[in-house]
Amino acid sequence: MSDDITGSDHFVQVSDLEITPVPDGAMIYQKDRERVHYLNPTALIVFELCGMGKTVDEMIEFVGNSFALPTQPVAEIRSCVASLHAEGLVRRV
């Protein structure tokens, strides 16, 4: 699923989401699908970066640098973006 996501892809948050912060992430309610999603802190960061118009490569660099990771989390961030996309929380632009 994340194989078709490239570093230059941009994603944006979809509209009509209710976002509620919780102690270790966020709960997101999709009104149109009547679904609730729970995002852990890292997924929430990726979701928020989508809302800022960052490319997937920029998201990878941001997360890697923020957590001082020894290697960039390429597969992990692409997988996260793919999951957010599959769940209808973000869309490709």
Gaussian input, Z-matrix of N, CA and C with variables (Angstrom, degrees):
# hf/3-21g

backbone

0 1
 N
 C     1     B1
 C     2     B2     1     A1
 N     3     B3     2     A2     1     D1
 C     4     B4     3     A3     2     D2
 C     5     B5     4     A4     3     D3
 N     6     B6     5     A5     4     D4
 C     7     B7     6     A6     5     D5
 C     8     B8     7     A7     6     D6
 N     9     B9     8     A8     7     D7
 C    10    B10     9     A9     8     D8
 C    11    B11    10    A10     9     D9
 N    12    B12    11    A11    10    D10
 C    13    B13    12    A12    11    D11
 C    14    B14    13    A13    12    D12
 N    15    B15    14    A14    13    D13
 C    16    B16    15    A15    14    D14
 C    17    B17    16    A16    15    D15
 N    18    B18    17    A17    16    D16
 C    19    B19    18    A18    17    D17
 C    20    B20    19    A19    18    D18
 N    21    B21    20    A20    19    D19
 C    22    B22    21    A21    20    D20
 C    23    B23    22    A22    21    D21
 N    24    B24    23    A23    22    D22
 C    25    B25    24    A24    23    D23
 C    26    B26    25    A25    24    D24
 N    27    B27    26    A26    25    D25
 C    28    B28    27    A27    26    D26
 C    29    B29    28    A28    27    D27
 N    30    B30    29    A29    28    D28
 C    31    B31    30    A30    29    D29
 C    32    B32    31    A31    30    D30
 N    33    B33    32    A32    31    D31
 C    34    B34    33    A33    32    D32
 C    35    B35    34    A34    33    D33
 N    36    B36    35    A35    34    D34
 C    37    B37    36    A36    35    D35
 C    38    B38    37    A37    36    D36
 N    39    B39    38    A38    37    D37
 C    40    B40    39    A39    38    D38
 C    41    B41    40    A40    39    D39
 N    42    B42    41    A41    40    D40
 C    43    B43    42    A42    41    D41
 C    44    B44    43    A43    42    D42
 N    45    B45    44    A44    43    D43
 C    46    B46    45    A45    44    D44
 C    47    B47    46    A46    45    D45
 N    48    B48    47    A47    46    D46
 C    49    B49    48    A48    47    D47
 C    50    B50    49    A49    48    D48
 N    51    B51    50    A50    49    D49
 C    52    B52    51    A51    50    D50
 C    53    B53    52    A52    51    D51
 N    54    B54    53    A53    52    D52
 C    55    B55    54    A54    53    D53
 C    56    B56    55    A55    54    D54
 N    57    B57    56    A56    55    D55
 C    58    B58    57    A57    56    D56
 C    59    B59    58    A58    57    D57
 N    60    B60    59    A59    58    D58
 C    61    B61    60    A60    59    D59
 C    62    B62    61    A61    60    D60
 N    63    B63    62    A62    61    D61
 C    64    B64    63    A63    62    D62
 C    65    B65    64    A64    63    D63
 N    66    B66    65    A65    64    D64
 C    67    B67    66    A66    65    D65
 C    68    B68    67    A67    66    D66
 N    69    B69    68    A68    67    D67
 C    70    B70    69    A69    68    D68
 C    71    B71    70    A70    69    D69
 N    72    B72    71    A71    70    D70
 C    73    B73    72    A72    71    D71
 C    74    B74    73    A73    72    D72
 N    75    B75    74    A74    73    D73
 C    76    B76    75    A75    74    D74
 C    77    B77    76    A76    75    D75
 N    78    B78    77    A77    76    D76
 C    79    B79    78    A78    77    D77
 C    80    B80    79    A79    78    D78
 N    81    B81    80    A80    79    D79
 C    82    B82    81    A81    80    D80
 C    83    B83    82    A82    81    D81
 N    84    B84    83    A83    82    D82
 C    85    B85    84    A84    83    D83
 C    86    B86    85    A85    84    D84
 N    87    B87    86    A86    85    D85
 C    88    B88    87    A87    86    D86
 C    89    B89    88    A88    87    D87
 N    90    B90    89    A89    88    D88
 C    91    B91    90    A90    89    D89
 C    92    B92    91    A91    90    D90
 N    93    B93    92    A92    91    D91
 C    94    B94    93    A93    92    D92
 C    95    B95    94    A94    93    D93
 N    96    B96    95    A95    94    D94
 C    97    B97    96    A96    95    D95
 C    98    B98    97    A97    96    D96
 N    99    B99    98    A98    97    D97
 C   100   B100    99    A99    98    D98
 C   101   B101   100   A100    99    D99
 N   102   B102   101   A101   100   D100
 C   103   B103   102   A102   101   D101
 C   104   B104   103   A103   102   D102
 N   105   B105   104   A104   103   D103
 C   106   B106   105   A105   104   D104
 C   107   B107   106   A106   105   D105
 N   108   B108   107   A107   106   D106
 C   109   B109   108   A108   107   D107
 C   110   B110   109   A109   108   D108
 N   111   B111   110   A110   109   D109
 C   112   B112   111   A111   110   D110
 C   113   B113   112   A112   111   D111
 N   114   B114   113   A113   112   D112
 C   115   B115   114   A114   113   D113
 C   116   B116   115   A115   114   D114
 N   117   B117   116   A116   115   D115
 C   118   B118   117   A117   116   D116
 C   119   B119   118   A118   117   D117
 N   120   B120   119   A119   118   D118
 C   121   B121   120   A120   119   D119
 C   122   B122   121   A121   120   D120
 N   123   B123   122   A122   121   D121
 C   124   B124   123   A123   122   D122
 C   125   B125   124   A124   123   D123
 N   126   B126   125   A125   124   D124
 C   127   B127   126   A126   125   D125
 C   128   B128   127   A127   126   D126
 N   129   B129   128   A128   127   D127
 C   130   B130   129   A129   128   D128
 C   131   B131   130   A130   129   D129
 N   132   B132   131   A131   130   D130
 C   133   B133   132   A132   131   D131
 C   134   B134   133   A133   132   D132
 N   135   B135   134   A134   133   D133
 C   136   B136   135   A135   134   D134
 C   137   B137   136   A136   135   D135
 N   138   B138   137   A137   136   D136
 C   139   B139   138   A138   137   D137
 C   140   B140   139   A139   138   D138
 N   141   B141   140   A140   139   D139
 C   142   B142   141   A141   140   D140
 C   143   B143   142   A142   141   D141
 N   144   B144   143   A143   142   D142
 C   145   B145   144   A144   143   D143
 C   146   B146   145   A145   144   D144
 N   147   B147   146   A146   145   D145
 C   148   B148   147   A147   146   D146
 C   149   B149   148   A148   147   D147
 N   150   B150   149   A149   148   D148
 C   151   B151   150   A150   149   D149
 C   152   B152   151   A151   150   D150
 N   153   B153   152   A152   151   D151
 C   154   B154   153   A153   152   D152
 C   155   B155   154   A154   153   D153
 N   156   B156   155   A155   154   D154
 C   157   B157   156   A156   155   D155
 C   158   B158   157   A157   156   D156
 N   159   B159   158   A158   157   D157
 C   160   B160   159   A159   158   D158
 C   161   B161   160   A160   159   D159
 N   162   B162   161   A161   160   D160
 C   163   B163   162   A162   161   D161
 C   164   B164   163   A163   162   D162
 N   165   B165   164   A164   163   D163
 C   166   B166   165   A165   164   D164
 C   167   B167   166   A166   165   D165
 N   168   B168   167   A167   166   D166
 C   169   B169   168   A168   167   D167
 C   170   B170   169   A169   168   D168
 N   171   B171   170   A170   169   D169
 C   172   B172   171   A171   170   D170
 C   173   B173   172   A172   171   D171
 N   174   B174   173   A173   172   D172
 C   175   B175   174   A174   173   D173
 C   176   B176   175   A175   174   D174
 N   177   B177   176   A176   175   D175
 C   178   B178   177   A177   176   D176
 C   179   B179   178   A178   177   D177
 N   180   B180   179   A179   178   D178
 C   181   B181   180   A180   179   D179
 C   182   B182   181   A181   180   D180
 N   183   B183   182   A182   181   D181
 C   184   B184   183   A183   182   D182
 C   185   B185   184   A184   183   D183
 N   186   B186   185   A185   184   D184
 C   187   B187   186   A186   185   D185
 C   188   B188   187   A187   186   D186
 N   189   B189   188   A188   187   D187
 C   190   B190   189   A189   188   D188
 C   191   B191   190   A190   189   D189
 N   192   B192   191   A191   190   D190
 C   193   B193   192   A192   191   D191
 C   194   B194   193   A193   192   D192
 N   195   B195   194   A194   193   D193
 C   196   B196   195   A195   194   D194
 C   197   B197   196   A196   195   D195
 N   198   B198   197   A197   196   D196
 C   199   B199   198   A198   197   D197
 C   200   B200   199   A199   198   D198
 N   201   B201   200   A200   199   D199
 C   202   B202   201   A201   200   D200
 C   203   B203   202   A202   201   D201
 N   204   B204   203   A203   202   D202
 C   205   B205   204   A204   203   D203
 C   206   B206   205   A205   204   D204
 N   207   B207   206   A206   205   D205
 C   208   B208   207   A207   206   D206
 C   209   B209   208   A208   207   D207
 N   210   B210   209   A209   208   D208
 C   211   B211   210   A210   209   D209
 C   212   B212   211   A211   210   D210
 N   213   B213   212   A212   211   D211
 C   214   B214   213   A213   212   D212
 C   215   B215   214   A214   213   D213
 N   216   B216   215   A215   214   D214
 C   217   B217   216   A216   215   D215
 C   218   B218   217   A217   216   D216
 N   219   B219   218   A218   217   D217
 C   220   B220   219   A219   218   D218
 C   221   B221   220   A220   219   D219
 N   222   B222   221   A221   220   D220
 C   223   B223   222   A222   221   D221
 C   224   B224   223   A223   222   D222
 N   225   B225   224   A224   223   D223
 C   226   B226   225   A225   224   D224
 C   227   B227   226   A226   225   D225
 N   228   B228   227   A227   226   D226
 C   229   B229   228   A228   227   D227
 C   230   B230   229   A229   228   D228
 N   231   B231   230   A230   229   D229
 C   232   B232   231   A231   230   D230
 C   233   B233   232   A232   231   D231
 N   234   B234   233   A233   232   D232
 C   235   B235   234   A234   233   D233
 C   236   B236   235   A235   234   D234
 N   237   B237   236   A236   235   D235
 C   238   B238   237   A237   236   D236
 C   239   B239   238   A238   237   D237
 N   240   B240   239   A239   238   D238
 C   241   B241   240   A240   239   D239
 C   242   B242   241   A241   240   D240
 N   243   B243   242   A242   241   D241
 C   244   B244   243   A243   242   D242
 C   245   B245   244   A244   243   D243
 N   246   B246   245   A245   244   D244
 C   247   B247   246   A246   245   D245
 C   248   B248   247   A247   246   D246
 N   249   B249   248   A248   247   D247
 C   250   B250   249   A249   248   D248
 C   251   B251   250   A250   249   D249
 N   252   B252   251   A251   250   D250
 C   253   B253   252   A252   251   D251
 C   254   B254   253   A253   252   D252
 N   255   B255   254   A254   253   D253
 C   256   B256   255   A255   254   D254
 C   257   B257   256   A256   255   D255
 N   258   B258   257   A257   256   D256
 C   259   B259   258   A258   257   D257
 C   260   B260   259   A259   258   D258
 N   261   B261   260   A260   259   D259
 C   262   B262   261   A261   260   D260
 C   263   B263   262   A262   261   D261
 N   264   B264   263   A263   262   D262
 C   265   B265   264   A264   263   D263
 C   266   B266   265   A265   264   D264
 N   267   B267   266   A266   265   D265
 C   268   B268   267   A267   266   D266
 C   269   B269   268   A268   267   D267
 N   270   B270   269   A269   268   D268
 C   271   B271   270   A270   269   D269
 C   272   B272   271   A271   270   D270
 N   273   B273   272   A272   271   D271
 C   274   B274   273   A273   272   D272
 C   275   B275   274   A274   273   D273
 N   276   B276   275   A275   274   D274
 C   277   B277   276   A276   275   D275
 C   278   B278   277   A277   276   D276

   B1=1.4397
   B2=1.5219
   B3=1.3290
   B4=1.4608
   B5=1.5247
   B6=1.3338
   B7=1.4637
   B8=1.5208
   B9=1.3446
   B10=1.4548
   B11=1.5276
   B12=1.3231
   B13=1.4573
   B14=1.5280
   B15=1.3246
   B16=1.4577
   B17=1.5206
   B18=1.3071
   B19=1.4519
   B20=1.5063
   B21=1.3304
   B22=1.4621
   B23=1.5281
   B24=1.3330
   B25=1.4650
   B26=1.5244
   B27=1.3298
   B28=1.4597
   B29=1.5278
   B30=1.3066
   B31=1.4555
   B32=1.5262
   B33=1.3255
   B34=1.4656
   B35=1.5175
   B36=1.3160
   B37=1.4589
   B38=1.5245
   B39=1.3239
   B40=1.4566
   B41=1.5236
   B42=1.3174
   B43=1.4604
   B44=1.5272
   B45=1.3026
   B46=1.4703
   B47=1.5225
   B48=1.3080
   B49=1.4612
   B50=1.5219
   B51=1.3111
   B52=1.4573
   B53=1.5174
   B54=1.3163
   B55=1.4623
   B56=1.5241
   B57=1.3304
   B58=1.4543
   B59=1.5204
   B60=1.3452
   B61=1.4666
   B62=1.5298
   B63=1.3222
   B64=1.4579
   B65=1.5244
   B66=1.3326
   B67=1.4659
   B68=1.5340
   B69=1.3101
   B70=1.4628
   B71=1.5253
   B72=1.3468
   B73=1.4529
   B74=1.5094
   B75=1.3186
   B76=1.4645
   B77=1.5166
   B78=1.3219
   B79=1.4646
   B80=1.5215
   B81=1.3184
   B82=1.4589
   B83=1.5198
   B84=1.3304
   B85=1.4608
   B86=1.5137
   B87=1.3392
   B88=1.4594
   B89=1.5188
   B90=1.3146
   B91=1.4633
   B92=1.5232
   B93=1.3298
   B94=1.4645
   B95=1.5275
   B96=1.3211
   B97=1.4711
   B98=1.5220
   B99=1.3441
   B100=1.4610
   B101=1.5282
   B102=1.3460
   B103=1.4656
   B104=1.5112
   B105=1.3088
   B106=1.4555
   B107=1.5240
   B108=1.3125
   B109=1.4551
   B110=1.5171
   B111=1.3096
   B112=1.4590
   B113=1.5209
   B114=1.3348
   B115=1.4593
   B116=1.5200
   B117=1.3261
   B118=1.4689
   B119=1.5326
   B120=1.3264
   B121=1.4737
   B122=1.5261
   B123=1.3170
   B124=1.4656
   B125=1.5240
   B126=1.3169
   B127=1.4713
   B128=1.5279
   B129=1.3162
   B130=1.4629
   B131=1.5251
   B132=1.3206
   B133=1.4653
   B134=1.5291
   B135=1.3244
   B136=1.4709
   B137=1.5267
   B138=1.3237
   B139=1.4625
   B140=1.5331
   B141=1.3247
   B142=1.4621
   B143=1.5232
   B144=1.3367
   B145=1.4639
   B146=1.5276
   B147=1.3267
   B148=1.4666
   B149=1.5266
   B150=1.3261
   B151=1.4614
   B152=1.5212
   B153=1.3150
   B154=1.4648
   B155=1.5255
   B156=1.3302
   B157=1.4547
   B158=1.5112
   B159=1.3130
   B160=1.4680
   B161=1.5269
   B162=1.3288
   B163=1.4559
   B164=1.5259
   B165=1.3155
   B166=1.4656
   B167=1.5258
   B168=1.3261
   B169=1.4715
   B170=1.5227
   B171=1.3343
   B172=1.4663
   B173=1.5259
   B174=1.3307
   B175=1.4680
   B176=1.5299
   B177=1.3226
   B178=1.4682
   B179=1.5217
   B180=1.3165
   B181=1.4670
   B182=1.5333
   B183=1.3366
   B184=1.4610
   B185=1.5286
   B186=1.3271
   B187=1.4666
   B188=1.5253
   B189=1.3113
   B190=1.4665
   B191=1.5123
   B192=1.3321
   B193=1.4629
   B194=1.5280
   B195=1.3255
   B196=1.4628
   B197=1.5214
   B198=1.3247
   B199=1.4564
   B200=1.5281
   B201=1.3371
   B202=1.4698
   B203=1.5315
   B204=1.3310
   B205=1.4612
   B206=1.5263
   B207=1.3285
   B208=1.4661
   B209=1.5287
   B210=1.3381
   B211=1.4639
   B212=1.5257
   B213=1.3115
   B214=1.4595
   B215=1.5372
   B216=1.3368
   B217=1.4715
   B218=1.5354
   B219=1.3014
   B220=1.4662
   B221=1.5283
   B222=1.3134
   B223=1.4698
   B224=1.5263
   B225=1.3178
   B226=1.4584
   B227=1.5253
   B228=1.3248
   B229=1.4680
   B230=1.5221
   B231=1.3172
   B232=1.4715
   B233=1.5218
   B234=1.3225
   B235=1.4627
   B236=1.5263
   B237=1.3180
   B238=1.4612
   B239=1.5235
   B240=1.3262
   B241=1.4643
   B242=1.5264
   B243=1.3267
   B244=1.4594
   B245=1.5316
   B246=1.3236
   B247=1.4662
   B248=1.5237
   B249=1.3427
   B250=1.4641
   B251=1.5261
   B252=1.3264
   B253=1.4700
   B254=1.5331
   B255=1.3126
   B256=1.4645
   B257=1.5276
   B258=1.3258
   B259=1.4747
   B260=1.5278
   B261=1.3220
   B262=1.4586
   B263=1.5175
   B264=1.3347
   B265=1.4682
   B266=1.5217
   B267=1.3287
   B268=1.4491
   B269=1.5154
   B270=1.3315
   B271=1.4726
   B272=1.5229
   B273=1.3109
   B274=1.4669
   B275=1.5262
   B276=1.3374
   B277=1.4829
   B278=1.5140
   A1=111.30
   A2=118.61
   A3=120.77
   A4=111.60
   A5=117.71
   A6=121.06
   A7=112.30
   A8=117.99
   A9=120.22
   A10=112.69
   A11=117.98
   A12=122.33
   A13=108.29
   A14=115.17
   A15=120.11
   A16=110.01
   A17=115.97
   A18=121.38
   A19=114.00
   A20=117.09
   A21=119.96
   A22=113.38
   A23=117.58
   A24=120.88
   A25=111.22
   A26=114.95
   A27=122.77
   A28=107.76
   A29=116.30
   A30=122.23
   A31=107.75
   A32=116.16
   A33=121.27
   A34=108.47
   A35=115.38
   A36=120.57
   A37=108.78
   A38=116.15
   A39=119.59
   A40=108.52
   A41=116.07
   A42=119.82
   A43=110.76
   A44=115.24
   A45=123.71
   A46=113.85
   A47=116.49
   A48=120.75
   A49=108.51
   A50=116.44
   A51=120.98
   A52=107.46
   A53=116.41
   A54=122.00
   A55=108.46
   A56=115.54
   A57=121.63
   A58=109.03
   A59=117.00
   A60=118.97
   A61=110.66
   A62=115.75
   A63=122.56
   A64=106.37
   A65=118.25
   A66=120.13
   A67=115.77
   A68=118.53
   A69=119.27
   A70=111.95
   A71=116.44
   A72=120.93
   A73=111.90
   A74=115.50
   A75=120.63
   A76=110.13
   A77=114.20
   A78=121.03
   A79=106.46
   A80=115.98
   A81=120.94
   A82=108.11
   A83=114.44
   A84=120.37
   A85=109.04
   A86=115.87
   A87=122.89
   A88=107.20
   A89=116.57
   A90=120.97
   A91=112.12
   A92=116.26
   A93=119.94
   A94=112.93
   A95=117.81
   A96=121.43
   A97=112.41
   A98=115.76
   A99=121.66
   A100=110.84
   A101=114.37
   A102=121.31
   A103=110.21
   A104=115.71
   A105=122.38
   A106=108.04
   A107=115.86
   A108=122.24
   A109=108.42
   A110=116.46
   A111=121.68
   A112=107.50
   A113=116.59
   A114=120.92
   A115=109.21
   A116=115.89
   A117=119.32
   A118=107.72
   A119=118.52
   A120=119.63
   A121=114.86
   A122=117.70
   A123=119.49
   A124=111.25
   A125=117.10
   A126=120.18
   A127=110.63
   A128=116.48
   A129=120.25
   A130=110.66
   A131=117.26
   A132=120.64
   A133=109.81
   A134=116.97
   A135=120.88
   A136=110.19
   A137=117.24
   A138=122.20
   A139=110.37
   A140=116.91
   A141=120.94
   A142=111.50
   A143=117.56
   A144=120.58
   A145=110.68
   A146=117.37
   A147=120.08
   A148=109.63
   A149=116.03
   A150=120.86
   A151=113.24
   A152=116.68
   A153=121.59
   A154=111.92
   A155=117.07
   A156=120.74
   A157=115.17
   A158=117.81
   A159=121.47
   A160=110.30
   A161=115.77
   A162=119.68
   A163=108.12
   A164=115.73
   A165=119.99
   A166=109.83
   A167=118.00
   A168=120.37
   A169=111.47
   A170=117.26
   A171=120.48
   A172=111.25
   A173=116.60
   A174=120.51
   A175=110.42
   A176=115.78
   A177=120.86
   A178=110.22
   A179=116.70
   A180=121.17
   A181=110.82
   A182=117.08
   A183=120.83
   A184=111.25
   A185=116.81
   A186=120.42
   A187=110.50
   A188=116.72
   A189=120.14
   A190=112.42
   A191=116.47
   A192=120.73
   A193=111.92
   A194=117.24
   A195=121.12
   A196=112.59
   A197=115.63
   A198=120.45
   A199=112.41
   A200=116.48
   A201=122.42
   A202=111.54
   A203=115.23
   A204=120.27
   A205=110.22
   A206=117.41
   A207=120.30
   A208=112.86
   A209=116.92
   A210=121.71
   A211=108.08
   A212=115.36
   A213=119.70
   A214=110.11
   A215=118.15
   A216=122.17
   A217=112.55
   A218=116.51
   A219=121.83
   A220=111.65
   A221=117.52
   A222=121.26
   A223=111.08
   A224=116.71
   A225=120.87
   A226=111.70
   A227=117.31
   A228=120.47
   A229=110.21
   A230=117.28
   A231=119.44
   A232=110.69
   A233=117.08
   A234=121.15
   A235=111.09
   A236=116.51
   A237=120.88
   A238=110.69
   A239=117.08
   A240=120.91
   A241=109.69
   A242=116.98
   A243=120.88
   A244=110.88
   A245=117.71
   A246=121.22
   A247=111.23
   A248=116.25
   A249=119.52
   A250=110.90
   A251=115.56
   A252=120.90
   A253=110.48
   A254=116.90
   A255=120.99
   A256=111.76
   A257=116.55
   A258=121.12
   A259=112.21
   A260=116.92
   A261=120.14
   A262=114.80
   A263=117.05
   A264=120.06
   A265=112.26
   A266=116.94
   A267=122.46
   A268=108.50
   A269=114.56
   A270=119.24
   A271=108.98
   A272=114.85
   A273=121.85
   A274=108.63
   A275=115.46
   A276=119.67
   A277=109.92
   D1=-42.20
   D2=-179.27
   D3=-81.09
   D4=-4.67
   D5=-178.51
   D6=-66.16
   D7=-26.68
   D8=-177.99
   D9=-89.96
   D10=1.96
   D11=177.85
   D12=-94.39
   D13=125.94
   D14=179.49
   D15=-106.10
   D16=165.62
   D17=-179.10
   D18=-64.36
   D19=-25.89
   D20=-178.28
   D21=-90.00
   D22=-2.03
   D23=179.16
   D24=-66.76
   D25=145.72
   D26=174.51
   D27=-116.32
   D28=140.54
   D29=174.82
   D30=-129.31
   D31=149.93
   D32=175.60
   D33=-127.97
   D34=155.45
   D35=176.17
   D36=-68.75
   D37=144.48
   D38=175.42
   D39=-79.77
   D40=163.07
   D41=-179.12
   D42=-85.21
   D43=172.33
   D44=177.37
   D45=62.55
   D46=39.07
   D47=174.20
   D48=-107.38
   D49=137.57
   D50=172.75
   D51=-100.62
   D52=116.95
   D53=-175.99
   D54=-108.33
   D55=121.28
   D56=-179.78
   D57=-119.97
   D58=115.28
   D59=176.39
   D60=-64.73
   D61=140.60
   D62=173.40
   D63=-128.40
   D64=163.97
   D65=-174.30
   D66=-50.65
   D67=-33.84
   D68=-177.83
   D69=-126.10
   D70=47.49
   D71=177.57
   D72=141.90
   D73=-134.75
   D74=179.86
   D75=-155.38
   D76=152.04
   D77=170.54
   D78=-107.11
   D79=133.09
   D80=-179.43
   D81=-121.77
   D82=125.84
   D83=179.34
   D84=-105.63
   D85=126.15
   D86=175.88
   D87=-97.04
   D88=108.00
   D89=-177.47
   D90=-61.33
   D91=-47.18
   D92=-174.26
   D93=-65.33
   D94=-28.78
   D95=-179.68
   D96=-104.72
   D97=-5.35
   D98=-176.51
   D99=50.38
   D100=50.95
   D101=-179.89
   D102=-124.38
   D103=147.17
   D104=175.71
   D105=-114.73
   D106=134.14
   D107=178.38
   D108=-120.90
   D109=143.16
   D110=175.25
   D111=-111.60
   D112=125.51
   D113=177.40
   D114=-110.27
   D115=130.21
   D116=174.40
   D117=-73.83
   D118=172.43
   D119=-175.84
   D120=-55.98
   D121=-40.20
   D122=-179.28
   D123=-69.51
   D124=-43.21
   D125=177.38
   D126=-62.37
   D127=-36.05
   D128=177.73
   D129=-65.13
   D130=-40.15
   D131=176.95
   D132=-60.45
   D133=-46.55
   D134=179.74
   D135=-62.70
   D136=-43.33
   D137=177.91
   D138=-59.11
   D139=-45.07
   D140=179.50
   D141=-66.59
   D142=-37.21
   D143=177.44
   D144=-65.41
   D145=-33.92
   D146=173.96
   D147=-60.70
   D148=-39.84
   D149=179.37
   D150=-68.30
   D151=-14.84
   D152=-179.94
   D153=-98.94
   D154=3.64
   D155=177.30
   D156=75.57
   D157=22.12
   D158=-179.73
   D159=-76.61
   D160=149.17
   D161=172.83
   D162=-76.37
   D163=165.38
   D164=177.23
   D165=-61.47
   D166=-40.64
   D167=177.46
   D168=-60.66
   D169=-40.64
   D170=178.24
   D171=-65.24
   D172=-36.43
   D173=177.18
   D174=-65.11
   D175=-43.82
   D176=179.03
   D177=-59.57
   D178=-46.93
   D179=-179.72
   D180=-63.80
   D181=-43.10
   D182=-178.95
   D183=-61.42
   D184=-49.37
   D185=-178.58
   D186=-65.31
   D187=-44.40
   D188=179.34
   D189=-59.36
   D190=-44.43
   D191=179.88
   D192=-71.92
   D193=-39.57
   D194=-177.89
   D195=-62.40
   D196=-36.50
   D197=-178.77
   D198=-100.68
   D199=7.62
   D200=179.80
   D201=49.42
   D202=47.57
   D203=-179.13
   D204=-75.24
   D205=144.20
   D206=-179.24
   D207=-68.44
   D208=-26.72
   D209=175.57
   D210=-133.67
   D211=151.84
   D212=-179.56
   D213=-68.41
   D214=136.97
   D215=-176.65
   D216=-83.18
   D217=60.87
   D218=-174.68
   D219=-59.93
   D220=-57.90
   D221=-176.44
   D222=-63.09
   D223=-39.22
   D224=-176.79
   D225=-66.51
   D226=-43.93
   D227=-179.03
   D228=-71.15
   D229=-40.72
   D230=177.03
   D231=-61.95
   D232=-39.91
   D233=177.55
   D234=-64.83
   D235=-41.37
   D236=178.82
   D237=-63.14
   D238=-46.59
   D239=178.73
   D240=-61.69
   D241=-41.84
   D242=178.94
   D243=-61.38
   D244=-40.12
   D245=178.55
   D246=-66.82
   D247=-44.50
   D248=177.64
   D249=-60.44
   D250=-38.67
   D251=179.00
   D252=-68.33
   D253=-46.42
   D254=-179.14
   D255=-61.58
   D256=-33.41
   D257=179.68
   D258=-82.35
   D259=-3.96
   D260=177.61
   D261=79.19
   D262=20.77
   D263=178.81
   D264=-89.33
   D265=-24.89
   D266=175.73
   D267=-133.39
   D268=159.09
   D269=176.08
   D270=-133.18
   D271=152.27
   D272=179.64
   D273=-76.67
   D274=139.98
   D275=175.69
   D276=-120.57

